[in-house]
Amino acid sequence: MDDAQVLLFYQIYVPPILAIVLMLSAVALAIQYSFSPRTLSKEDVLNMWLSGDERVVMHIHVTLEIYVDGRKLTIPANIGIDPNKGMRVIHTYDETGVIHVMSPIFAEFTLGDFMKIWGKRLDSQCFDTYCGSVRITVNGKPAPDPSSIILNDMDKIVVEVVTK
């Protein structure tokens, strides 16, 4: 190839190739930005149904036990799971009391968030319809405000309600 042929090659082929590379890069960046977990807030994630295709950056397990007048209640399976919609960021799979948090963003999810998804009341006087004295511990230490207890991996939360 002589110099004229090389120059002709660069004039004809390089500009379209560069244009295609730049366009594909822009499309890739736009796709990455539109699906980026940084664009979601905690409230967005709590209100959405996850399909399972999301990139999970936070996956923790918390054990919850609830006692009413000394009797242990069963935490139901499939809280936050709907076969037709998917699953919520906070959910249960079985009746072991293990709460799963699987989130496409890092956030401080709380016991209050879980209770909203479950549809149960929990405050200093009542759990669900059981009212009286409510005592909550996290890893054996008293926790004053049940709604603000942050769910951390491997925590054990115990709720004790005395109705008498």
C-alpha positions in Angstrom: 0.0 0.0 0.0 1.4 3.3 -1.0 0.9 6.6 0.9 -2.0 7.7 -1.3 -3.9 4.4 -0.6 -3.3 4.6 3.2 -4.6 8.2 3.2 -7.6 7.2 1.1 -8.3 4.3 3.6 -8.2 6.7 6.6 -10.4 9.3 4.8 -13.1 6.7 3.8 -13.2 4.2 6.6 -11.9 5.7 9.8 -14.6 8.5 10.3 -17.6 6.1 10.0 -15.9 3.6 12.3 -15.2 6.3 14.9 -18.8 7.5 14.6 -20.1 4.0 15.2 -17.8 3.5 18.2 -18.8 6.8 19.7 -22.5 6.2 19.2 -22.2 2.7 20.8 -20.4 4.1 23.7 -23.0 6.8 24.2 -25.8 4.2 24.0 -24.0 2.0 26.5 -23.6 4.9 28.9 -27.2 5.8 28.6 -28.3 2.3 29.3 -26.0 2.0 32.3 -27.2 5.3 33.7 -30.9 4.5 33.2 -30.6 1.2 35.0 -28.1 2.4 37.6 -29.1 1.8 41.2 -27.9 5.2 42.1 -30.9 6.7 40.4 -33.3 4.9 42.9 -34.1 6.1 46.4 -34.9 3.9 49.3 -38.6 4.8 49.0 -38.5 3.9 45.2 -37.1 0.5 46.1 -39.5 -0.2 48.9 -42.5 0.5 46.7 -41.4 -1.6 43.7 -41.8 -5.2 42.9 -38.4 -6.8 42.0 -38.4 -9.2 39.1 -35.1 -10.9 40.1 -33.2 -9.5 37.2 -32.0 -6.5 39.2 -28.4 -6.3 40.2 -28.4 -6.9 44.0 -25.8 -4.9 45.8 -27.2 -5.6 49.3 -28.3 -9.0 50.6 -28.8 -9.5 54.3 -30.6 -11.8 56.7 -32.2 -10.9 60.0 -34.0 -13.2 62.3 -37.2 -12.0 63.9 -39.0 -13.7 66.8 -42.3 -12.5 68.1 -43.8 -13.6 71.4 -47.3 -12.8 72.8 -47.8 -13.6 76.4 -44.9 -16.0 76.2 -46.2 -17.9 73.1 -44.0 -17.7 70.0 -45.9 -16.6 66.9 -45.0 -17.9 63.4 -43.7 -15.4 61.0 -45.5 -16.4 57.7 -43.7 -17.5 54.6 -43.9 -15.3 51.5 -44.3 -11.9 53.2 -43.5 -9.5 50.4 -43.8 -12.1 47.6 -46.5 -12.2 45.0 -46.2 -14.9 42.3 -47.8 -12.5 39.8 -45.8 -9.4 40.7 -42.5 -10.5 42.0 -41.0 -9.8 45.4 -40.4 -6.7 47.5 -36.9 -5.7 48.6 -37.8 -7.0 52.1 -39.4 -10.4 52.2 -39.6 -13.9 53.8 -39.4 -17.2 52.0 -40.5 -19.6 54.8 -41.7 -19.6 58.4 -38.3 -19.6 60.0 -38.5 -15.9 60.9 -35.6 -15.0 58.6 -36.2 -11.7 56.9 -34.3 -11.3 53.6 -33.3 -7.9 52.3 -32.2 -8.0 48.7 -31.7 -4.6 47.3 -30.4 -2.9 44.1 -29.2 0.0 46.3 -27.5 0.3 49.7 -29.9 1.8 52.2 -30.8 1.5 55.9 -33.9 -0.6 55.8 -35.8 -0.8 59.1 -38.1 -3.1 61.0 -40.7 -0.5 60.4 -40.2 -0.9 56.6 -40.7 -4.7 57.0 -43.9 -4.2 59.1 -45.3 -1.9 56.4 -44.7 -4.6 53.8 -46.3 -7.2 56.1 -49.2 -4.9 56.9 -48.8 -5.2 60.7 -48.7 -2.5 63.4 -45.7 -2.4 65.7 -45.1 0.3 68.2 -44.3 0.7 71.9 -47.9 -0.5 72.8 -48.9 -3.0 70.2 -47.9 -5.7 67.7 -50.8 -6.2 65.2 -53.9 -6.6 67.4 -52.0 -7.6 70.5 -51.6 -4.6 72.8 -50.1 -4.0 76.2 -46.5 -3.8 77.1 -44.1 -4.3 74.1 -40.4 -5.0 74.7 -38.0 -5.3 71.8 -34.4 -6.4 71.8 -31.7 -6.5 69.1 -29.0 -9.0 69.7 -30.1 -9.0 73.4 -30.0 -5.2 73.8 -33.1 -3.1 74.4 -34.3 -1.1 71.4 -36.6 1.8 72.2 -38.3 2.6 68.9 -39.4 -0.4 66.9 -40.0 1.4 63.6 -36.4 2.8 63.4 -34.5 -0.5 64.1 -32.1 -0.8 61.2 -31.9 -4.3 59.8 -28.3 -5.4 59.8 -27.0 -8.7 58.6 -27.2 -11.5 61.2 -29.1 -9.5 63.7 -31.7 -11.2 65.9 -34.7 -9.1 66.8 -37.1 -10.3 69.5 -40.5 -8.7 70.1 -42.2 -9.6 73.3 -45.8 -8.4 73.9 -47.5 -8.9 77.3 -51.2 -8.2 77.1 -52.1 -9.0 80.7 
